[in-house]
Amino acid sequence: MQRIKRLDLPCQQIVRERVVRWREAEGYTLACVEDVKRVCQAIEPGDGRILQCLQEHEQDLSEGCYQSLPKGRLNLRN
């Protein structure tokens, strides 16, 4: 982020959008540690698979984890 101003404007916008998505996606990590162990233990981390697992099992999550999840589906591969 410190060097973002060196990029062309369209690239700056893309980087900003992705940083926001990454931060949103990482926000659930602490709140969902126990839920991941319980519900998604067989899922290999990476490419948003844990987040996808949690979103697919929303009804089985603790309230704190559920509330911390980003609303809607995130496309983390772009």
Chimera marker file (.cmm) of the C-alpha trace (Angstrom):
<marker_set name="trace">
<marker id="1" x="0.000" y="0.000" z="0.000" r="1" g="1" b="0" radius="0.5"/>
<marker id="2" x="2.937" y="2.344" z="0.563" r="1" g="1" b="0" radius="0.5"/>
<marker id="3" x="3.841" y="2.204" z="-3.138" r="1" g="1" b="0" radius="0.5"/>
<marker id="4" x="0.331" y="2.286" z="-4.563" r="1" g="1" b="0" radius="0.5"/>
<marker id="5" x="0.708" y="5.860" z="-5.846" r="1" g="1" b="0" radius="0.5"/>
<marker id="6" x="3.417" y="4.680" z="-8.216" r="1" g="1" b="0" radius="0.5"/>
<marker id="7" x="0.882" y="2.584" z="-10.124" r="1" g="1" b="0" radius="0.5"/>
<marker id="8" x="-1.407" y="3.767" z="-12.897" r="1" g="1" b="0" radius="0.5"/>
<marker id="9" x="-4.859" y="4.849" z="-11.671" r="1" g="1" b="0" radius="0.5"/>
<marker id="10" x="-6.688" y="1.735" z="-12.958" r="1" g="1" b="0" radius="0.5"/>
<marker id="11" x="-4.144" y="-0.479" z="-11.165" r="1" g="1" b="0" radius="0.5"/>
<marker id="12" x="-4.492" y="1.556" z="-7.979" r="1" g="1" b="0" radius="0.5"/>
<marker id="13" x="-8.243" y="0.944" z="-7.991" r="1" g="1" b="0" radius="0.5"/>
<marker id="14" x="-7.793" y="-2.807" z="-8.491" r="1" g="1" b="0" radius="0.5"/>
<marker id="15" x="-5.282" y="-3.014" z="-5.646" r="1" g="1" b="0" radius="0.5"/>
<marker id="16" x="-7.557" y="-1.052" z="-3.303" r="1" g="1" b="0" radius="0.5"/>
<marker id="17" x="-10.551" y="-3.284" z="-4.102" r="1" g="1" b="0" radius="0.5"/>
<marker id="18" x="-8.536" y="-6.443" z="-3.507" r="1" g="1" b="0" radius="0.5"/>
<marker id="19" x="-7.060" y="-5.172" z="-0.250" r="1" g="1" b="0" radius="0.5"/>
<marker id="20" x="-10.567" y="-4.452" z="1.024" r="1" g="1" b="0" radius="0.5"/>
<marker id="21" x="-11.709" y="-7.960" z="0.044" r="1" g="1" b="0" radius="0.5"/>
<marker id="22" x="-8.651" y="-9.542" z="1.666" r="1" g="1" b="0" radius="0.5"/>
<marker id="23" x="-9.200" y="-7.633" z="4.908" r="1" g="1" b="0" radius="0.5"/>
<marker id="24" x="-12.874" y="-8.574" z="4.968" r="1" g="1" b="0" radius="0.5"/>
<marker id="25" x="-12.044" y="-12.199" z="4.342" r="1" g="1" b="0" radius="0.5"/>
<marker id="26" x="-9.423" y="-12.265" z="7.096" r="1" g="1" b="0" radius="0.5"/>
<marker id="27" x="-11.701" y="-10.623" z="9.666" r="1" g="1" b="0" radius="0.5"/>
<marker id="28" x="-13.480" y="-13.878" z="10.449" r="1" g="1" b="0" radius="0.5"/>
<marker id="29" x="-10.290" y="-15.800" z="11.296" r="1" g="1" b="0" radius="0.5"/>
<marker id="30" x="-10.125" y="-15.154" z="15.052" r="1" g="1" b="0" radius="0.5"/>
<marker id="31" x="-13.863" y="-15.401" z="15.638" r="1" g="1" b="0" radius="0.5"/>
<marker id="32" x="-14.115" y="-18.726" z="13.822" r="1" g="1" b="0" radius="0.5"/>
<marker id="33" x="-11.127" y="-20.731" z="15.065" r="1" g="1" b="0" radius="0.5"/>
<marker id="34" x="-13.237" y="-23.276" z="16.946" r="1" g="1" b="0" radius="0.5"/>
<marker id="35" x="-15.865" y="-23.439" z="14.197" r="1" g="1" b="0" radius="0.5"/>
<marker id="36" x="-13.202" y="-24.203" z="11.586" r="1" g="1" b="0" radius="0.5"/>
<marker id="37" x="-11.888" y="-27.047" z="13.756" r="1" g="1" b="0" radius="0.5"/>
<marker id="38" x="-15.400" y="-28.397" z="14.231" r="1" g="1" b="0" radius="0.5"/>
<marker id="39" x="-17.038" y="-27.846" z="10.829" r="1" g="1" b="0" radius="0.5"/>
<marker id="40" x="-14.242" y="-27.497" z="8.280" r="1" g="1" b="0" radius="0.5"/>
<marker id="41" x="-11.392" y="-29.603" z="9.664" r="1" g="1" b="0" radius="0.5"/>
<marker id="42" x="-11.102" y="-31.683" z="6.469" r="1" g="1" b="0" radius="0.5"/>
<marker id="43" x="-10.811" y="-28.617" z="4.228" r="1" g="1" b="0" radius="0.5"/>
<marker id="44" x="-7.342" y="-27.695" z="2.964" r="1" g="1" b="0" radius="0.5"/>
<marker id="45" x="-6.620" y="-23.981" z="3.562" r="1" g="1" b="0" radius="0.5"/>
<marker id="46" x="-6.000" y="-21.704" z="0.585" r="1" g="1" b="0" radius="0.5"/>
<marker id="47" x="-7.888" y="-20.068" z="-2.265" r="1" g="1" b="0" radius="0.5"/>
<marker id="48" x="-10.744" y="-19.120" z="0.082" r="1" g="1" b="0" radius="0.5"/>
<marker id="49" x="-11.779" y="-22.735" z="0.758" r="1" g="1" b="0" radius="0.5"/>
<marker id="50" x="-12.139" y="-22.270" z="4.534" r="1" g="1" b="0" radius="0.5"/>
<marker id="51" x="-14.285" y="-19.166" z="4.094" r="1" g="1" b="0" radius="0.5"/>
<marker id="52" x="-16.404" y="-20.982" z="1.518" r="1" g="1" b="0" radius="0.5"/>
<marker id="53" x="-16.831" y="-23.926" z="3.923" r="1" g="1" b="0" radius="0.5"/>
<marker id="54" x="-17.921" y="-21.602" z="6.718" r="1" g="1" b="0" radius="0.5"/>
<marker id="55" x="-20.373" y="-19.817" z="4.434" r="1" g="1" b="0" radius="0.5"/>
<marker id="56" x="-21.819" y="-23.158" z="3.318" r="1" g="1" b="0" radius="0.5"/>
<marker id="57" x="-22.318" y="-24.193" z="6.976" r="1" g="1" b="0" radius="0.5"/>
<marker id="58" x="-23.602" y="-20.880" z="8.340" r="1" g="1" b="0" radius="0.5"/>
<marker id="59" x="-26.418" y="-22.580" z="10.246" r="1" g="1" b="0" radius="0.5"/>
<marker id="60" x="-23.881" y="-24.684" z="12.212" r="1" g="1" b="0" radius="0.5"/>
<marker id="61" x="-21.620" y="-21.834" z="13.325" r="1" g="1" b="0" radius="0.5"/>
<marker id="62" x="-21.330" y="-20.029" z="16.629" r="1" g="1" b="0" radius="0.5"/>
<marker id="63" x="-23.030" y="-16.648" z="16.728" r="1" g="1" b="0" radius="0.5"/>
<marker id="64" x="-19.712" y="-14.755" z="16.934" r="1" g="1" b="0" radius="0.5"/>
<marker id="65" x="-18.302" y="-16.541" z="13.916" r="1" g="1" b="0" radius="0.5"/>
<marker id="66" x="-21.487" y="-16.117" z="11.919" r="1" g="1" b="0" radius="0.5"/>
<marker id="67" x="-21.602" y="-12.382" z="12.654" r="1" g="1" b="0" radius="0.5"/>
<marker id="68" x="-17.961" y="-11.930" z="11.572" r="1" g="1" b="0" radius="0.5"/>
<marker id="69" x="-18.397" y="-13.554" z="8.166" r="1" g="1" b="0" radius="0.5"/>
<marker id="70" x="-18.549" y="-11.248" z="5.153" r="1" g="1" b="0" radius="0.5"/>
<marker id="71" x="-22.096" y="-11.056" z="3.888" r="1" g="1" b="0" radius="0.5"/>
<marker id="72" x="-22.588" y="-12.442" z="0.427" r="1" g="1" b="0" radius="0.5"/>
<marker id="73" x="-20.051" y="-14.552" z="-1.380" r="1" g="1" b="0" radius="0.5"/>
<marker id="74" x="-16.529" y="-13.298" z="-2.017" r="1" g="1" b="0" radius="0.5"/>
<marker id="75" x="-14.630" y="-14.118" z="-5.161" r="1" g="1" b="0" radius="0.5"/>
<marker id="76" x="-11.146" y="-14.531" z="-3.731" r="1" g="1" b="0" radius="0.5"/>
<marker id="77" x="-9.488" y="-15.953" z="-6.819" r="1" g="1" b="0" radius="0.5"/>
<marker id="78" x="-9.440" y="-12.712" z="-8.827" r="1" g="1" b="0" radius="0.5"/>
<link id1="1" id2="2" r="1" g="1" b="0" radius="0.2"/>
<link id1="2" id2="3" r="1" g="1" b="0" radius="0.2"/>
<link id1="3" id2="4" r="1" g="1" b="0" radius="0.2"/>
<link id1="4" id2="5" r="1" g="1" b="0" radius="0.2"/>
<link id1="5" id2="6" r="1" g="1" b="0" radius="0.2"/>
<link id1="6" id2="7" r="1" g="1" b="0" radius="0.2"/>
<link id1="7" id2="8" r="1" g="1" b="0" radius="0.2"/>
<link id1="8" id2="9" r="1" g="1" b="0" radius="0.2"/>
<link id1="9" id2="10" r="1" g="1" b="0" radius="0.2"/>
<link id1="10" id2="11" r="1" g="1" b="0" radius="0.2"/>
<link id1="11" id2="12" r="1" g="1" b="0" radius="0.2"/>
<link id1="12" id2="13" r="1" g="1" b="0" radius="0.2"/>
<link id1="13" id2="14" r="1" g="1" b="0" radius="0.2"/>
<link id1="14" id2="15" r="1" g="1" b="0" radius="0.2"/>
<link id1="15" id2="16" r="1" g="1" b="0" radius="0.2"/>
<link id1="16" id2="17" r="1" g="1" b="0" radius="0.2"/>
<link id1="17" id2="18" r="1" g="1" b="0" radius="0.2"/>
<link id1="18" id2="19" r="1" g="1" b="0" radius="0.2"/>
<link id1="19" id2="20" r="1" g="1" b="0" radius="0.2"/>
<link id1="20" id2="21" r="1" g="1" b="0" radius="0.2"/>
<link id1="21" id2="22" r="1" g="1" b="0" radius="0.2"/>
<link id1="22" id2="23" r="1" g="1" b="0" radius="0.2"/>
<link id1="23" id2="24" r="1" g="1" b="0" radius="0.2"/>
<link id1="24" id2="25" r="1" g="1" b="0" radius="0.2"/>
<link id1="25" id2="26" r="1" g="1" b="0" radius="0.2"/>
<link id1="26" id2="27" r="1" g="1" b="0" radius="0.2"/>
<link id1="27" id2="28" r="1" g="1" b="0" radius="0.2"/>
<link id1="28" id2="29" r="1" g="1" b="0" radius="0.2"/>
<link id1="29" id2="30" r="1" g="1" b="0" radius="0.2"/>
<link id1="30" id2="31" r="1" g="1" b="0" radius="0.2"/>
<link id1="31" id2="32" r="1" g="1" b="0" radius="0.2"/>
<link id1="32" id2="33" r="1" g="1" b="0" radius="0.2"/>
<link id1="33" id2="34" r="1" g="1" b="0" radius="0.2"/>
<link id1="34" id2="35" r="1" g="1" b="0" radius="0.2"/>
<link id1="35" id2="36" r="1" g="1" b="0" radius="0.2"/>
<link id1="36" id2="37" r="1" g="1" b="0" radius="0.2"/>
<link id1="37" id2="38" r="1" g="1" b="0" radius="0.2"/>
<link id1="38" id2="39" r="1" g="1" b="0" radius="0.2"/>
<link id1="39" id2="40" r="1" g="1" b="0" radius="0.2"/>
<link id1="40" id2="41" r="1" g="1" b="0" radius="0.2"/>
<link id1="41" id2="42" r="1" g="1" b="0" radius="0.2"/>
<link id1="42" id2="43" r="1" g="1" b="0" radius="0.2"/>
<link id1="43" id2="44" r="1" g="1" b="0" radius="0.2"/>
<link id1="44" id2="45" r="1" g="1" b="0" radius="0.2"/>
<link id1="45" id2="46" r="1" g="1" b="0" radius="0.2"/>
<link id1="46" id2="47" r="1" g="1" b="0" radius="0.2"/>
<link id1="47" id2="48" r="1" g="1" b="0" radius="0.2"/>
<link id1="48" id2="49" r="1" g="1" b="0" radius="0.2"/>
<link id1="49" id2="50" r="1" g="1" b="0" radius="0.2"/>
<link id1="50" id2="51" r="1" g="1" b="0" radius="0.2"/>
<link id1="51" id2="52" r="1" g="1" b="0" radius="0.2"/>
<link id1="52" id2="53" r="1" g="1" b="0" radius="0.2"/>
<link id1="53" id2="54" r="1" g="1" b="0" radius="0.2"/>
<link id1="54" id2="55" r="1" g="1" b="0" radius="0.2"/>
<link id1="55" id2="56" r="1" g="1" b="0" radius="0.2"/>
<link id1="56" id2="57" r="1" g="1" b="0" radius="0.2"/>
<link id1="57" id2="58" r="1" g="1" b="0" radius="0.2"/>
<link id1="58" id2="59" r="1" g="1" b="0" radius="0.2"/>
<link id1="59" id2="60" r="1" g="1" b="0" radius="0.2"/>
<link id1="60" id2="61" r="1" g="1" b="0" radius="0.2"/>
<link id1="61" id2="62" r="1" g="1" b="0" radius="0.2"/>
<link id1="62" id2="63" r="1" g="1" b="0" radius="0.2"/>
<link id1="63" id2="64" r="1" g="1" b="0" radius="0.2"/>
<link id1="64" id2="65" r="1" g="1" b="0" radius="0.2"/>
<link id1="65" id2="66" r="1" g="1" b="0" radius="0.2"/>
<link id1="66" id2="67" r="1" g="1" b="0" radius="0.2"/>
<link id1="67" id2="68" r="1" g="1" b="0" radius="0.2"/>
<link id1="68" id2="69" r="1" g="1" b="0" radius="0.2"/>
<link id1="69" id2="70" r="1" g="1" b="0" radius="0.2"/>
<link id1="70" id2="71" r="1" g="1" b="0" radius="0.2"/>
<link id1="71" id2="72" r="1" g="1" b="0" radius="0.2"/>
<link id1="72" id2="73" r="1" g="1" b="0" radius="0.2"/>
<link id1="73" id2="74" r="1" g="1" b="0" radius="0.2"/>
<link id1="74" id2="75" r="1" g="1" b="0" radius="0.2"/>
<link id1="75" id2="76" r="1" g="1" b="0" radius="0.2"/>
<link id1="76" id2="77" r="1" g="1" b="0" radius="0.2"/>
<link id1="77" id2="78" r="1" g="1" b="0" radius="0.2"/>
</marker_set>
